[in-house]
């Protein structure tokens, strides 16, 4: 994230924290979020607020896009 994107995410998370829900969908594994957000202190603050009372749903199936590509290759 660049500074404006990181600050925007922090503002959104801060405004919603303990008031309402936020749904975040990402293809980046959760273990890489801190590194992806960057700027350690801000990343810590964002993730602390997001993880505090979160419900995490992690999909473990292969993506539909990959399955469709495999079928296309087999039929070719």
C-alpha positions as CSV (number, residue, x, y, z in Angstrom):
1,X,0.0,0.0,0.0
2,X,1.2,3.5,-0.6
3,X,0.7,6.2,2.1
4,X,-2.7,7.5,0.9
5,X,-4.2,4.0,0.6
6,X,-2.8,2.9,4.0
7,X,-4.2,6.1,5.6
8,X,-7.6,5.6,3.9
9,X,-7.8,2.0,5.2
10,X,-6.8,3.1,8.7
11,X,-9.6,5.8,8.6
12,X,-12.2,3.3,7.5
13,X,-11.2,0.7,10.0
14,X,-11.1,3.4,12.8
15,X,-14.5,4.8,11.9
16,X,-16.1,1.3,11.9
17,X,-14.3,-0.1,14.9
18,X,-16.7,-1.4,17.6
19,X,-19.6,0.3,15.8
20,X,-20.5,-1.7,12.7
21,X,-19.3,-4.6,10.6
22,X,-16.6,-4.6,7.8
23,X,-16.3,-7.3,5.3
24,X,-12.9,-7.7,3.7
25,X,-12.2,-10.2,0.9
26,X,-8.7,-10.7,-0.2
27,X,-6.6,-13.2,-2.2
28,X,-3.6,-12.3,-0.1
29,X,-3.1,-14.8,2.7
30,X,-3.7,-13.3,6.2
31,X,-0.1,-14.1,7.2
32,X,1.1,-11.6,4.5
33,X,-1.3,-8.7,5.4
34,X,1.1,-6.9,7.7
35,X,3.8,-6.9,5.0
36,X,1.3,-5.9,2.3
37,X,0.0,-3.0,4.3
38,X,3.5,-1.8,5.1
39,X,4.5,0.9,7.6
40,X,4.7,-1.3,10.7
41,X,3.0,1.0,13.3
42,X,0.0,1.7,11.0
43,X,-0.3,-2.0,9.9
44,X,-0.3,-3.0,13.6
45,X,-3.1,-0.6,14.4
46,X,-5.2,-1.6,11.4
47,X,-4.7,-5.3,12.1
48,X,-5.3,-5.0,15.8
49,X,-8.7,-3.4,15.1
50,X,-9.6,-5.8,12.4
51,X,-8.7,-9.0,14.3
52,X,-10.1,-7.8,17.7
53,X,-13.6,-9.3,17.2
54,X,-13.4,-10.8,13.8
55,X,-14.9,-13.9,12.3
56,X,-12.5,-15.3,9.7
57,X,-13.7,-17.6,6.9
58,X,-10.8,-19.1,4.9
59,X,-11.7,-20.9,1.7
60,X,-9.6,-24.0,1.1
61,X,-10.9,-25.0,-2.3
62,X,-9.2,-24.4,-5.6
63,X,-10.5,-21.3,-7.4
64,X,-13.2,-21.6,-10.0
65,X,-11.0,-19.7,-12.4
66,X,-8.3,-22.4,-12.1
67,X,-10.8,-25.2,-12.6
68,X,-12.2,-23.5,-15.7
69,X,-8.7,-23.1,-17.1
70,X,-8.0,-26.8,-16.5
71,X,-11.2,-27.8,-18.3
72,X,-10.4,-25.6,-21.2
73,X,-6.9,-27.1,-21.5
74,X,-8.2,-30.6,-21.4
75,X,-10.8,-29.9,-24.1
76,X,-8.2,-28.2,-26.4
